[in-house]
Amino acid sequence: MPIAIFLFVIFNRLFFAVMPLLFTIVNKTHDYSLNRWDAPHYLWIAQHGYTNIGDERNFIVFQPLFPYSIRILSTLGFELVTAAT
């Protein structure tokens, strides 16, 4: 029984990791996964960093691990949106 649960979890992880990539390839757009909710804010933080002036000072509530990992991948040559996917 535990092996079935393990395989189910692995399959779901792979499915939800591959679907946005396939959508991006087929539709030639990134709007599927990165144009709603908090994603634009994370992309802004990854590109500009945190600030304490303007409306962007409210972005301090977002955790830094995801934007910094996007930033690291973008320095390795990936586009910001591709690194976030």
MODELLER restraints for C-alpha pairs under 7 A, 6 or more apart:
rsr = mdl.restraints
at = mdl.atoms
rsr.add(forms.Gaussian(group=physical.xy_distance, feature=features.Distance(at['CA:20:A'], at['CA:32:A']), mean=6.59, stdev=0.5))
rsr.add(forms.Gaussian(group=physical.xy_distance, feature=features.Distance(at['CA:20:A'], at['CA:33:A']), mean=6.38, stdev=0.5))
rsr.add(forms.Gaussian(group=physical.xy_distance, feature=features.Distance(at['CA:24:A'], at['CA:30:A']), mean=5.51, stdev=0.5))
rsr.add(forms.Gaussian(group=physical.xy_distance, feature=features.Distance(at['CA:34:A'], at['CA:40:A']), mean=6.82, stdev=0.5))
rsr.add(forms.Gaussian(group=physical.xy_distance, feature=features.Distance(at['CA:42:A'], at['CA:67:A']), mean=5.56, stdev=0.5))
rsr.add(forms.Gaussian(group=physical.xy_distance, feature=features.Distance(at['CA:43:A'], at['CA:67:A']), mean=6.67, stdev=0.5))
rsr.add(forms.Gaussian(group=physical.xy_distance, feature=features.Distance(at['CA:45:A'], at['CA:67:A']), mean=5.98, stdev=0.5))
rsr.add(forms.Gaussian(group=physical.xy_distance, feature=features.Distance(at['CA:46:A'], at['CA:67:A']), mean=4.44, stdev=0.5))
rsr.add(forms.Gaussian(group=physical.xy_distance, feature=features.Distance(at['CA:46:A'], at['CA:68:A']), mean=6.02, stdev=0.5))
rsr.add(forms.Gaussian(group=physical.xy_distance, feature=features.Distance(at['CA:46:A'], at['CA:70:A']), mean=6.10, stdev=0.5))
rsr.add(forms.Gaussian(group=physical.xy_distance, feature=features.Distance(at['CA:46:A'], at['CA:71:A']), mean=5.21, stdev=0.5))
rsr.add(forms.Gaussian(group=physical.xy_distance, feature=features.Distance(at['CA:47:A'], at['CA:71:A']), mean=6.89, stdev=0.5))
rsr.add(forms.Gaussian(group=physical.xy_distance, feature=features.Distance(at['CA:50:A'], at['CA:60:A']), mean=6.75, stdev=0.5))
rsr.add(forms.Gaussian(group=physical.xy_distance, feature=features.Distance(at['CA:51:A'], at['CA:57:A']), mean=5.36, stdev=0.5))
rsr.add(forms.Gaussian(group=physical.xy_distance, feature=features.Distance(at['CA:70:A'], at['CA:80:A']), mean=6.58, stdev=0.5))
rsr.add(forms.Gaussian(group=physical.xy_distance, feature=features.Distance(at['CA:70:A'], at['CA:83:A']), mean=5.38, stdev=0.5))
rsr.add(forms.Gaussian(group=physical.xy_distance, feature=features.Distance(at['CA:70:A'], at['CA:84:A']), mean=5.48, stdev=0.5))
rsr.add(forms.Gaussian(group=physical.xy_distance, feature=features.Distance(at['CA:73:A'], at['CA:83:A']), mean=5.64, stdev=0.5))
rsr.add(forms.Gaussian(group=physical.xy_distance, feature=features.Distance(at['CA:74:A'], at['CA:80:A']), mean=5.59, stdev=0.5))
rsr.add(forms.Gaussian(group=physical.xy_distance, feature=features.Distance(at['CA:74:A'], at['CA:83:A']), mean=6.12, stdev=0.5))
